[in-house]
């Protein structure tokens, strides 16, 4: 039985490892396009730093603009990992396994983009430390920064701990295939010497379950704080206590939609039909339907 599981484990690892090969021409074109867009955005941001926020045309009644819209959007998308990975892990939904790492990665990437929007929105990013140094406890911005920083830190740790068995397997494959010595050392260091014995696997599962229980309320608090930053502006239609649950449900809803979209892209791009099956799409579709009813 052990030999059979080991063989299956290596077979799956080999198939997934093939997706990490060199980019195809279409992949190179896509990456090249993204690099051009990033450089274009960098030029625009340098222009904004030199000329000030006036170049954005933001005024009193258009104070948020694209930056804060992107901030709310990406913070919402980041709840994908919390929902798919943490909640489904706590409820022991075994069908989640092929998509958990994708969800956890989306959480981290979306948080990084969302948090950077706050810095871009500041007219003087060199003064960002003043938010901490001269903080006021009654300021919603302080709690916004603290909650997002806590969520990002927790999500990074959660992603890393979940990847330890993957890194251990990559170390085994690197040794078996006589890869470069720096790769072998890097994988060994990152995997913390993990060996998939029953005892160590059980301890890792306990650690992940504990972190899942902790990360869920943190994620809820993040979007609740974000919503109250808006609702405390006294704008008509915004000054409402319903903004907390409204934003949280909307975030989980959009995060689930992001997972479905990412699944479709990865399934077609890397031919992962064996792992991302119609059953996964069906169950996530039902979950999205339930969330839409709550949202309405």
URFEN-V501425 format. One line per field, one symbol per residue. ss: DSSP state (H for helix, E for strand, - for the rest). phi: phi as a letter, one per 20 degrees, with the letter a starting at -180 (. if undefined). psi: psi as a letter, one per 40 degrees, with the letter a starting at -180 (. if undefined). A space follows every 10 residues. Layout:
ss->???
phi->???
psi->???
This chain:
ss->-HHHHHHHHH HHHHHHHHHH ----HHHHHH HHHHHHHHHH HHHHHHHHHH H-HHHH---H HH--HHHHHH HHHHHHH-HH HHHHHHHHHH ---HHHHHHH HHHHHHHHHH HHHHHHHHHH H---HHH--H HHH------H HHHHHHHHHH HHHHHHHHHH HHHHHHHHHH HHHHHH---- HHHHHHHHHH -------HHH HHHHHHHHHH HHHHHHHHHH HHHHHHHHHH H--------- --HHHHHHHH HHHHHHHHHH HHHHHHHHHH -------HHH HHHHHHHHHH HHHHH-
phi->.fffffffff fffffffffe fgffgfffff ffffffffff ffffffffff enfgfemfcg eceemfffff gffffffffg ffffefffff elefffgfdf ffffffgfff ffffffffff fffcffdfff fefdfcfeef ffffffffff ffffffffff ffegffffff ffffffelfg ffffffffff elmfcfegff ffffffffff ffffffffff fffffgffff feemfgndfb fffgffffff ffffffffff ffgffffffd ldgfdeefff ffffffffff ffffff
psi->dddddddddd ddddddddee aiiidddddd dddddddddd dddddddddd eiedeefhad efedaddddd dddddddeed dddddddddd efhdeedeed dddddddddd dddddddddd ehdgeeeded dddfihdehd dddddddddd dddddddddd ddeddddddd ddddddefii dddddddddd effhhfiddd dddddddddd dddddddddd dddddddddd eeeeihedgi eedcdddddd dddddddddd ddddddddde ffdddgiddd dddddddddd ddddd.
